[in-house]
Amino acid sequence: MNSFIFKHPFFKGCIYFVSRFCPYMIIIFYSLFLLKIYIEWESQLFYFIKNPLLSLAIVIILKLIFNRKRPCQKYKIKPVDDLQRQNYSFPSIQTACAFSIALTVLKYGPNMGLLLAALAIGITVSRVLSGVHYISDVLVSIIIAFIINSL
């Protein structure tokens, strides 16, 4: 799959863009949503921060436990986004945080939540296609986000 992506510059460019810039877009939109919550419902701010932070903590702990190498390290392939990563693959921090943020926001701001969910799906697909995560990495991250947000 990696060789196919590198042979087609359009696909490579799309994956590169989503992989590199969509996480920043989620941070910007989430920050704006938190600002809105702070202005309108200051007492509810903790709820909107709690779930993403809890997802992040669980994913970091699992990374330290499993220590699984990334596909680009194991198979000696060049990642599409050209970053050399030295940390571990399982589970995906970006995917878990993106889905956790999207699910948290979706409960109270459906329009913003749908936008964040679309960005989270894009990030998830790009993480696998760019060669920095296995499918199991992103699936477990999504499951963690859903479990945390269902509590």
MDAnalysis code that builds the backbone (N, CA, C; Angstrom):
import MDAnalysis as mda
import numpy as np

u = mda.Universe.empty(453, n_residues=151, atom_resindex=np.repeat(np.arange(151), 3), trajectory=True)
u.add_TopologyAttr("name", ["N", "CA", "C"] * 151)
u.add_TopologyAttr("resid", np.arange(1, 152))
u.add_TopologyAttr("resname", ["MET", "ASN", "SER", "PHE", "ILE", "PHE", "LYS", "HIS", "PRO", "PHE", "PHE", "LYS", "GLY", "CYS", "ILE", "TYR", "PHE", "VAL", "SER", "ARG", "PHE", "CYS", "PRO", "TYR", "MET", "ILE", "ILE", "ILE", "PHE", "TYR", "SER", "LEU", "PHE", "LEU", "LEU", "LYS", "ILE", "TYR", "ILE", "GLU", "TRP", "GLU", "SER", "GLN", "LEU", "PHE", "TYR", "PHE", "ILE", "LYS", "ASN", "PRO", "LEU", "LEU", "SER", "LEU", "ALA", "ILE", "VAL", "ILE", "ILE", "LEU", "LYS", "LEU", "ILE", "PHE", "ASN", "ARG", "LYS", "ARG", "PRO", "CYS", "GLN", "LYS", "TYR", "LYS", "ILE", "LYS", "PRO", "VAL", "ASP", "ASP", "LEU", "GLN", "ARG", "GLN", "ASN", "TYR", "SER", "PHE", "PRO", "SER", "ILE", "GLN", "THR", "ALA", "CYS", "ALA", "PHE", "SER", "ILE", "ALA", "LEU", "THR", "VAL", "LEU", "LYS", "TYR", "GLY", "PRO", "ASN", "MET", "GLY", "LEU", "LEU", "LEU", "ALA", "ALA", "LEU", "ALA", "ILE", "GLY", "ILE", "THR", "VAL", "SER", "ARG", "VAL", "LEU", "SER", "GLY", "VAL", "HIS", "TYR", "ILE", "SER", "ASP", "VAL", "LEU", "VAL", "SER", "ILE", "ILE", "ILE", "ALA", "PHE", "ILE", "ILE", "ASN", "SER", "LEU"])
u.atoms.positions = np.array([
    [0.817, -1.176, 0.000],
    [0.000, 0.000, 0.000],
    [0.873, 1.258, 0.000],
    [1.961, 1.206, 0.725],
    [2.862, 2.346, 0.811],
    [3.404, 2.730, -0.559],
    [3.778, 1.747, -1.360],
    [4.317, 2.051, -2.691],
    [3.239, 2.645, -3.593],
    [1.993, 2.187, -3.450],
    [0.892, 2.752, -4.233],
    [0.708, 4.229, -3.907],
    [0.737, 4.559, -2.635],
    [0.540, 5.948, -2.206],
    [1.657, 6.839, -2.737],
    [2.899, 6.361, -2.699],
    [4.014, 7.170, -3.172],
    [4.012, 7.309, -4.696],
    [3.363, 6.387, -5.410],
    [3.276, 6.481, -6.872],
    [2.194, 7.460, -7.315],
    [1.272, 7.791, -6.436],
    [0.170, 8.685, -6.771],
    [0.244, 9.936, -5.905],
    [0.805, 11.007, -6.448],
    [1.025, 12.221, -5.656],
    [-0.251, 12.822, -5.062],
    [-1.390, 12.676, -5.747],
    [-2.632, 13.229, -5.202],
    [-3.000, 12.533, -3.901],
    [-2.962, 11.189, -3.903],
    [-3.285, 10.444, -2.688],
    [-2.285, 10.745, -1.586],
    [-1.026, 10.808, -1.949],
    [0.010, 11.112, -0.957],
    [-0.231, 12.493, -0.347],
    [-0.571, 13.457, -1.184],
    [-0.831, 14.810, -0.692],
    [-2.029, 14.871, 0.235],
    [-3.083, 14.145, -0.121],
    [-4.286, 14.119, 0.726],
    [-3.980, 13.489, 2.082],
    [-3.296, 12.359, 2.065],
    [-2.957, 11.676, 3.314],
    [-2.019, 12.532, 4.148],
    [-1.057, 13.159, 3.490],
    [-0.123, 14.043, 4.185],
    [-0.871, 15.186, 4.856],
    [-1.779, 15.824, 4.123],
    [-2.533, 16.953, 4.672],
    [-3.362, 16.528, 5.873],
    [-4.118, 15.447, 5.717],
    [-4.985, 14.995, 6.812],
    [-4.156, 14.585, 8.023],
    [-3.060, 13.870, 7.785],
    [-2.225, 13.381, 8.883],
    [-1.548, 14.515, 9.644],
    [-1.111, 15.526, 8.930],
    [-0.363, 16.610, 9.570],
    [-1.224, 17.747, 10.097],
    [-2.322, 18.090, 9.391],
    [-3.045, 19.308, 9.727],
    [-4.392, 19.097, 10.416],
    [-5.027, 17.968, 10.224],
    [-6.323, 17.741, 10.890],
    [-6.219, 17.707, 12.416],
    [-5.141, 17.155, 12.989],
    [-5.039, 17.258, 14.458],
    [-5.030, 18.703, 14.956],
    [-4.390, 19.599, 14.207],
    [-4.392, 21.011, 14.598],
    [-5.783, 21.610, 14.453],
    [-6.510, 21.181, 13.429],
    [-7.872, 21.669, 13.232],
    [-8.763, 21.228, 14.401],
    [-8.583, 20.005, 14.862],
    [-9.356, 19.539, 16.016],
    [-9.022, 20.364, 17.249],
    [-7.755, 20.641, 17.463],
    [-7.353, 21.454, 18.619],
    [-7.986, 22.840, 18.554],
    [-7.975, 23.443, 17.377],
    [-8.551, 24.786, 17.229],
    [-10.049, 24.763, 17.493],
    [-10.781, 23.848, 16.842],
    [-12.233, 23.787, 17.028],
    [-12.608, 23.411, 18.462],
    [-11.857, 22.490, 19.050],
    [-12.129, 22.091, 20.440],
    [-11.872, 23.258, 21.389],
    [-10.814, 24.006, 21.146],
    [-10.522, 25.176, 21.984],
    [-11.636, 26.210, 21.883],
    [-12.132, 26.434, 20.673],
    [-13.237, 27.377, 20.502],
    [-14.496, 26.878, 21.208],
    [-14.736, 25.574, 21.135],
    [-15.893, 25.008, 21.821],
    [-15.742, 25.156, 23.333],
    [-14.542, 24.902, 23.861],
    [-14.316, 25.070, 25.300],
    [-14.496, 26.518, 25.728],
    [-14.080, 27.444, 24.887],
    [-14.276, 28.859, 25.184],
    [-15.770, 29.178, 25.264],
    [-16.529, 28.637, 24.335],
    [-17.994, 28.827, 24.354],
    [-18.594, 28.245, 25.637],
    [-18.160, 27.045, 25.992],
    [-18.666, 26.406, 27.209],
    [-18.283, 27.233, 28.435],
    [-17.065, 27.734, 28.469],
    [-16.606, 28.545, 29.598],
    [-17.460, 29.804, 29.748],
    [-17.801, 30.423, 28.632],
    [-18.597, 31.652, 28.674],
    [-20.044, 31.357, 29.082],
    [-20.616, 30.273, 28.520],
    [-22.038, 29.995, 28.753],
    [-22.299, 29.143, 30.001],
    [-21.496, 28.099, 30.201],
    [-21.712, 27.151, 31.306],
    [-20.400, 26.869, 32.017],
    [-19.894, 27.832, 32.692],
    [-18.585, 27.670, 33.336],
    [-18.536, 26.448, 34.243],
    [-19.649, 26.116, 34.867],
    [-19.667, 24.974, 35.786],
    [-19.537, 23.640, 35.062],
    [-19.808, 23.584, 33.767],
    [-19.731, 22.340, 32.994],
    [-18.385, 22.132, 32.305],
    [-17.480, 23.059, 32.444],
    [-16.200, 22.989, 31.729],
    [-15.421, 21.721, 32.060],
    [-15.438, 21.307, 33.316],
    [-14.689, 20.112, 33.725],
    [-15.139, 18.874, 32.956],
    [-16.438, 18.734, 32.720],
    [-16.957, 17.575, 31.999],
    [-16.355, 17.489, 30.596],
    [-16.213, 18.609, 29.921],
    [-15.712, 18.624, 28.547],
    [-14.207, 18.416, 28.458],
    [-13.523, 18.540, 29.563],
    [-12.079, 18.311, 29.586],
    [-11.756, 16.918, 30.128],
    [-12.589, 16.410, 31.011],
    [-12.345, 15.146, 31.716],
    [-12.192, 13.954, 30.765],
    [-13.133, 13.736, 29.861],
    [-13.103, 12.554, 28.998],
    [-11.888, 12.503, 28.070],
    [-11.570, 13.584, 27.361],
    [-10.360, 13.518, 26.532],
    [-9.080, 13.286, 27.338],
    [-8.987, 13.901, 28.521],
    [-7.794, 13.685, 29.348],
    [-7.705, 12.256, 29.863],
    [-8.836, 11.685, 30.226],
    [-8.863, 10.300, 30.689],
    [-8.481, 9.345, 29.553],
    [-8.984, 9.595, 28.361],
    [-8.608, 8.783, 27.193],
    [-7.107, 8.879, 26.934],
    [-6.585, 10.082, 26.998],
    [-5.154, 10.291, 26.795],
    [-4.329, 9.531, 27.818],
    [-4.722, 9.581, 29.078],
    [-3.981, 8.883, 30.135],
    [-3.986, 7.375, 29.923],
    [-5.134, 6.821, 29.575],
    [-5.221, 5.376, 29.350],
    [-4.361, 4.954, 28.166],
    [-4.398, 5.721, 27.092],
    [-3.607, 5.389, 25.905],
    [-2.110, 5.451, 26.210],
    [-1.688, 6.437, 26.953],
    [-0.261, 6.543, 27.300],
    [0.170, 5.354, 28.148],
    [-0.647, 4.962, 29.094],
    [-0.315, 3.801, 29.927],
    [-0.219, 2.539, 29.082],
    [-1.165, 2.346, 28.165],
    [-1.125, 1.171, 27.283],
    [0.096, 1.183, 26.371],
    [0.486, 2.352, 25.889],
    [1.701, 2.456, 25.061],
    [2.924, 1.977, 25.842],
    [2.995, 2.395, 27.085],
    [4.144, 2.000, 27.907],
    [4.131, 0.509, 28.226],
    [2.944, -0.077, 28.334],
    [2.842, -1.506, 28.632],
    [3.195, -2.356, 27.420],
    [2.662, -2.014, 26.246],
    [2.806, -2.874, 25.074],
    [4.078, -2.644, 24.261],
    [4.595, -1.443, 24.201],
    [5.868, -1.150, 23.504],
    [5.934, -1.700, 22.078],
    [4.860, -1.613, 21.325],
    [4.856, -2.158, 19.961],
    [5.434, -1.149, 18.967],
    [6.339, -1.625, 18.140],
    [6.933, -0.759, 17.122],
    [5.900, -0.388, 16.072],
    [6.116, 0.764, 15.468],
    [5.240, 1.241, 14.402],
    [5.494, 0.438, 13.121],
    [4.502, 0.368, 12.230],
    [4.705, -0.356, 10.967],
    [5.882, 0.194, 10.153],
    [6.048, 1.511, 10.164],
    [7.153, 2.097, 9.397],
    [8.510, 1.722, 9.983],
    [8.574, 1.418, 11.268],
    [9.819, 0.967, 11.884],
    [10.028, -0.521, 11.657],
    [8.974, -1.293, 11.829],
    [9.083, -2.743, 11.722],
    [9.370, -3.195, 10.301],
    [8.703, -2.579, 9.334],
    [8.834, -3.006, 7.943],
    [9.767, -2.123, 7.123],
    [10.410, -1.172, 7.768],
    [11.368, -0.277, 7.114],
    [10.752, 0.431, 5.898],
    [9.554, 0.984, 6.099],
    [8.930, 1.768, 5.042],
    [8.966, 3.235, 5.427],
    [8.885, 4.077, 4.430],
    [8.932, 5.511, 4.667],
    [7.516, 6.005, 4.966],
    [7.301, 6.652, 6.135],
    [5.964, 7.181, 6.427],
    [5.609, 8.300, 5.449],
    [4.335, 8.407, 5.118],
    [3.891, 9.393, 4.146],
    [4.158, 10.813, 4.638],
    [4.041, 11.045, 5.938],
    [4.243, 12.407, 6.447],
    [5.712, 12.742, 6.722],
    [6.608, 11.837, 6.380],
    [8.063, 12.067, 6.449],
    [8.608, 12.336, 7.849],
    [7.858, 12.022, 8.890],
    [8.368, 12.200, 10.248],
    [8.962, 10.887, 10.740],
    [10.096, 10.959, 11.373],
    [10.720, 9.783, 11.960],
    [10.282, 9.681, 13.415],
    [9.475, 8.705, 13.685],
    [8.940, 8.537, 15.034],
    [9.755, 7.505, 15.797],
    [9.980, 7.782, 17.058],
    [10.735, 6.861, 17.900],
    [9.862, 6.251, 18.992],
    [8.640, 6.761, 19.150],
    [7.783, 6.232, 20.213],
    [6.983, 5.030, 19.707],
    [6.117, 4.521, 20.529],
    [5.435, 3.264, 20.237],
    [4.106, 3.477, 19.529],
    [3.620, 2.394, 18.955],
    [2.464, 2.441, 18.079],
    [1.131, 2.198, 18.787],
    [1.075, 1.260, 19.679],
    [-0.207, 0.784, 20.208],
    [-0.542, 1.404, 21.542],
    [-1.725, 1.993, 21.675],
    [-2.710, 2.461, 20.709],
    [-2.386, 3.863, 20.221],
    [-3.196, 4.385, 19.332],
    [-2.941, 5.687, 18.716],
    [-3.457, 6.822, 19.604],
    [-2.554, 7.691, 20.009],
    [-2.936, 8.835, 20.843],
    [-3.827, 9.789, 20.054],
    [-3.436, 10.103, 18.818],
    [-4.210, 11.058, 18.031],
    [-5.629, 10.563, 17.778],
    [-5.758, 9.282, 17.460],
    [-7.087, 8.734, 17.199],
    [-7.938, 8.741, 18.461],
    [-7.379, 8.304, 19.574],
    [-8.146, 8.264, 20.825],
    [-8.588, 9.659, 21.243],
    [-7.691, 10.612, 21.181],
    [-8.046, 11.976, 21.578],
    [-9.058, 12.594, 20.610],
    [-8.862, 12.383, 19.312],
    [-9.785, 12.950, 18.326],
    [-11.196, 12.400, 18.512],
    [-11.319, 11.090, 18.692],
    [-12.647, 10.505, 18.887],
    [-13.237, 10.888, 20.242],
    [-12.423, 10.940, 21.265],
    [-12.920, 11.323, 22.582],
    [-13.438, 12.760, 22.570],
    [-12.704, 13.642, 21.931],
    [-13.142, 15.036, 21.812],
    [-14.431, 15.116, 21.000],
    [-14.469, 14.415, 19.870],
    [-15.655, 14.454, 19.014],
    [-16.882, 13.923, 19.743],
    [-16.733, 12.819, 20.457],
    [-17.872, 12.240, 21.177],
    [-18.325, 13.124, 22.324],
    [-17.400, 13.750, 23.006],
    [-17.740, 14.647, 24.104],
    [-18.504, 15.862, 23.591],
    [-18.014, 16.440, 22.513],
    [-18.643, 17.634, 21.957],
    [-19.980, 17.291, 21.298],
    [-20.078, 16.111, 20.710],
    [-21.296, 15.694, 20.009],
    [-22.520, 15.689, 20.912],
    [-22.327, 15.426, 22.196],
    [-23.457, 15.377, 23.131],
    [-24.125, 16.735, 23.317],
    [-23.342, 17.814, 23.242],
    [-23.884, 19.134, 23.540],
    [-23.815, 20.114, 22.381],
    [-23.049, 19.804, 21.395],
    [-22.959, 20.668, 20.223],
    [-22.928, 19.824, 18.970],
    [-24.105, 19.365, 18.505],
    [-24.130, 18.393, 17.410],
    [-23.420, 18.859, 16.139],
    [-23.558, 20.111, 15.784],
    [-22.908, 20.575, 14.556],
    [-21.387, 20.519, 14.672],
    [-20.866, 21.054, 15.749],
    [-19.427, 21.013, 15.972],
    [-18.968, 19.573, 16.192],
    [-19.784, 18.770, 16.862],
    [-19.449, 17.372, 17.090],
    [-19.331, 16.587, 15.797],
    [-20.235, 16.836, 14.849],
    [-20.161, 16.148, 13.552],
    [-18.922, 16.557, 12.768],
    [-18.588, 17.821, 12.824],
    [-17.363, 18.283, 12.168],
    [-16.142, 17.605, 12.786],
    [-16.089, 17.564, 14.109],
    [-14.962, 16.928, 14.789],
    [-14.937, 15.423, 14.533],
    [-16.118, 14.787, 14.421],
    [-16.167, 13.357, 14.109],
    [-15.627, 13.088, 12.707],
    [-15.964, 13.943, 11.759],
    [-15.431, 13.786, 10.398],
    [-13.908, 13.934, 10.391],
    [-13.405, 14.903, 11.138],
    [-11.953, 15.073, 11.238],
    [-11.311, 13.864, 11.926],
    [-11.968, 13.323, 12.945],
    [-11.438, 12.151, 13.652],
    [-11.376, 10.940, 12.730],
    [-12.386, 10.757, 11.907],
    [-12.370, 9.647, 10.948],
    [-11.240, 9.844, 9.942],
    [-11.070, 11.067, 9.480],
    [-9.969, 11.354, 8.553],
    [-8.609, 11.072, 9.169],
    [-8.437, 11.470, 10.412],
    [-7.180, 11.210, 11.118],
    [-6.943, 9.712, 11.252],
    [-7.993, 8.983, 11.607],
    [-7.876, 7.536, 11.796],
    [-7.418, 6.850, 10.512],
    [-8.067, 7.173, 9.414],
    [-7.712, 6.558, 8.128],
    [-6.290, 6.957, 7.724],
    [-5.954, 8.221, 7.910],
    [-4.620, 8.679, 7.500],
    [-3.513, 8.055, 8.339],
    [-3.784, 7.755, 9.602],
    [-2.757, 7.137, 10.461],
    [-2.384, 5.745, 9.938],
    [-3.382, 5.015, 9.472],
    [-3.116, 3.674, 8.938],
    [-2.457, 3.774, 7.558],
    [-3.021, 4.608, 6.682],
    [-2.496, 4.711, 5.320],
    [-1.097, 5.317, 5.267],
    [-0.775, 6.162, 6.226],
    [0.554, 6.778, 6.206],
    [1.640, 5.847, 6.732],
    [1.242, 4.713, 7.313],
    [2.225, 3.725, 7.756],
    [2.736, 3.925, 9.167],
    [2.044, 4.730, 9.968],
    [2.515, 4.963, 11.333],
    [1.713, 4.196, 12.381],
    [0.588, 3.566, 11.960],
    [-0.212, 2.763, 12.882],
    [-0.779, 1.542, 12.175],
    [-0.962, 0.491, 12.958],
    [-1.683, -0.687, 12.495],
    [-3.180, -0.426, 12.657],
    [-3.986, -1.215, 11.983],
    [-5.434, -1.089, 12.132],
    [-5.842, -1.356, 13.583],
    [-5.205, -2.304, 14.223],
    [-5.542, -2.610, 15.621],
    [-5.247, -1.419, 16.541],
    [-4.237, -0.631, 16.228],
    [-3.922, 0.552, 17.035],
    [-5.089, 1.531, 17.048],
    [-5.614, 1.813, 15.863],
    [-6.686, 2.805, 15.781],
    [-8.022, 2.238, 16.268],
    [-8.262, 0.947, 16.038],
    [-9.511, 0.345, 16.518],
    [-9.578, 0.346, 18.044],
    [-8.483, -0.015, 18.694],
    [-8.455, 0.003, 20.161],
    [-8.603, 1.435, 20.674],
    [-8.010, 2.386, 19.988],
    [-8.143, 3.788, 20.386],
    [-9.588, 4.259, 20.306],
    [-10.282, 3.856, 19.247],
    [-11.690, 4.217, 19.095],
    [-12.530, 3.566, 20.191],
    [-12.243, 2.319, 20.477],
    [-12.978, 1.615, 21.545],
    [-12.755, 2.294, 22.890],
    [-11.526, 2.683, 23.161],
    [-11.232, 3.383, 24.427],
    [-12.043, 4.685, 24.496],
    [-12.063, 5.439, 23.419],
    [-12.806, 6.702, 23.402],
    [-14.291, 6.471, 23.633],
    [-14.861, 5.436, 22.987],
    [-16.279, 5.146, 23.179],
    [-16.576, 4.696, 24.616],
    [-15.707, 3.878, 25.184],
    [-15.921, 3.414, 26.558],
    [-15.853, 4.581, 27.543],
    [-14.848, 5.412, 27.402],
    [-14.698, 6.571, 28.302],
    [-15.900, 7.496, 28.182],
    [-16.373, 7.715, 26.969],
    [-17.498, 8.642, 26.777],
    [-18.851, 8.039, 27.100],
    [-18.907, 6.728, 27.296],
    [-20.183, 6.126, 27.672],
    [-20.342, 6.037, 29.193],
    [-19.274, 6.286, 29.929],
    [-19.357, 6.247, 31.394],
    [-20.106, 7.438, 31.950],
])
